[in-house]
Amino acid sequence: PSFLVILAIAAGLARYQNLAVVQHFFIGVRAAVTAQILLATLKMGRQIVKDKVTGGIALVAWVLVIVMDLHPVLTVLGGAAAGLALYWLAPSYARTILKPTQKEGESS
């Protein structure tokens, strides 16, 4: 149902997309959506970045996407590889990053 509502709104707005008021409306909408995405990113980052190592992985991923223009999927795969490498090379340290209630082999 929500898809149909959005489709109807899009069809109605198509006629008015060249009006200045509609263009300014969407400038505000884009800014608000950007703020919501940034807020969600900050909240999630606080939960995920536990120490310097996880912060470093996040920083490297950010630099690769923003500065080097690397595709985000590749940075996710690289982050997964970094997490696995951390687990294999320093398993006792890797376990300290997990939530205290989460045990190895359990899913949350």
C-alpha positions as CSV (number, residue, x, y, z in Angstrom):
1,P,0.0,0.0,0.0
2,S,2.8,2.5,0.8
3,F,4.3,1.9,-2.6
4,L,1.0,2.8,-4.2
5,V,0.7,6.0,-2.2
6,I,4.2,7.0,-3.2
7,L,3.5,6.2,-6.8
8,A,0.4,8.4,-6.7
9,I,2.3,11.3,-5.1
10,A,5.1,10.9,-7.7
11,A,2.6,11.0,-10.5
12,G,0.9,14.1,-9.1
13,L,4.2,15.9,-8.5
14,A,5.5,15.1,-12.0
15,R,3.2,17.8,-13.3
16,Y,4.5,20.4,-10.9
17,Q,8.2,19.5,-10.6
18,N,9.3,22.6,-12.5
19,L,7.5,25.0,-10.0
20,A,9.9,26.8,-7.7
21,V,7.9,26.0,-4.6
22,V,8.1,22.3,-5.3
23,Q,11.8,22.5,-6.0
24,H,12.4,24.3,-2.7
25,F,10.2,21.9,-0.9
26,F,12.4,19.0,-2.0
27,I,15.6,21.0,-1.1
28,G,14.2,21.0,2.5
29,V,13.2,17.3,2.3
30,R,16.7,16.3,1.1
31,A,18.3,18.3,3.9
32,A,16.0,16.7,6.5
33,V,16.6,13.2,5.2
34,T,20.4,13.8,5.1
35,A,20.2,14.9,8.8
36,Q,18.3,11.7,9.7
37,I,20.8,9.5,7.9
38,L,23.7,11.3,9.7
39,L,22.0,10.9,13.1
40,A,21.4,7.2,12.5
41,T,25.1,6.8,11.4
42,L,26.3,8.6,14.6
43,K,24.1,6.5,16.9
44,M,25.1,3.3,15.2
45,G,28.8,4.3,15.2
46,R,28.7,4.8,19.0
47,Q,27.4,1.3,19.4
48,I,29.8,-0.3,17.0
49,V,33.1,1.5,17.5
50,K,34.3,0.0,20.8
51,D,38.0,0.8,20.7
52,K,40.9,2.1,18.6
53,V,40.9,-1.0,16.4
54,T,37.2,-0.8,15.4
55,G,37.5,2.9,15.1
56,G,40.5,2.4,12.8
57,I,38.5,0.0,10.6
58,A,35.6,2.5,10.5
59,L,38.0,5.4,9.6
60,V,39.8,3.4,6.9
61,A,36.4,2.5,5.4
62,W,35.3,6.1,5.5
63,V,38.4,7.3,3.8
64,L,38.2,4.6,1.1
65,V,34.6,5.6,0.3
66,I,34.8,9.4,0.7
67,V,38.3,10.2,-0.3
68,M,39.3,7.4,-2.6
69,D,35.8,6.9,-4.1
70,L,35.9,3.2,-3.6
71,H,32.5,1.4,-4.0
72,P,30.9,0.9,-0.6
73,V,30.3,-2.8,-1.1
74,L,34.1,-3.3,-1.4
75,T,34.6,-1.5,1.9
76,V,32.0,-3.7,3.6
77,L,33.8,-6.8,2.3
78,G,37.1,-5.3,3.4
79,G,35.7,-4.6,6.9
80,A,34.5,-8.2,7.1
81,A,37.9,-9.4,6.1
82,A,39.5,-7.2,8.8
83,G,37.1,-8.5,11.4
84,L,37.9,-12.1,10.4
85,A,41.6,-11.4,10.4
86,L,41.3,-9.9,13.9
87,Y,39.5,-13.0,15.1
88,W,42.0,-15.4,13.6
89,L,45.2,-13.4,14.6
90,A,44.1,-12.2,18.0
91,P,41.1,-14.3,19.1
92,S,41.3,-13.3,22.8
93,Y,41.3,-9.6,21.9
94,A,38.5,-10.1,19.3
95,R,36.3,-11.7,22.0
96,T,36.6,-8.6,24.2
97,I,34.9,-6.5,21.5
98,L,31.8,-8.7,21.5
99,K,28.9,-7.9,23.8
100,P,29.4,-9.4,27.3
101,T,26.2,-11.5,26.9
102,Q,27.1,-12.7,23.4
103,K,29.1,-15.9,23.3
104,E,31.1,-17.3,20.4
105,G,28.8,-19.2,18.1
106,E,25.6,-17.6,19.4
107,S,23.5,-15.2,17.3
108,S,21.8,-12.2,18.8
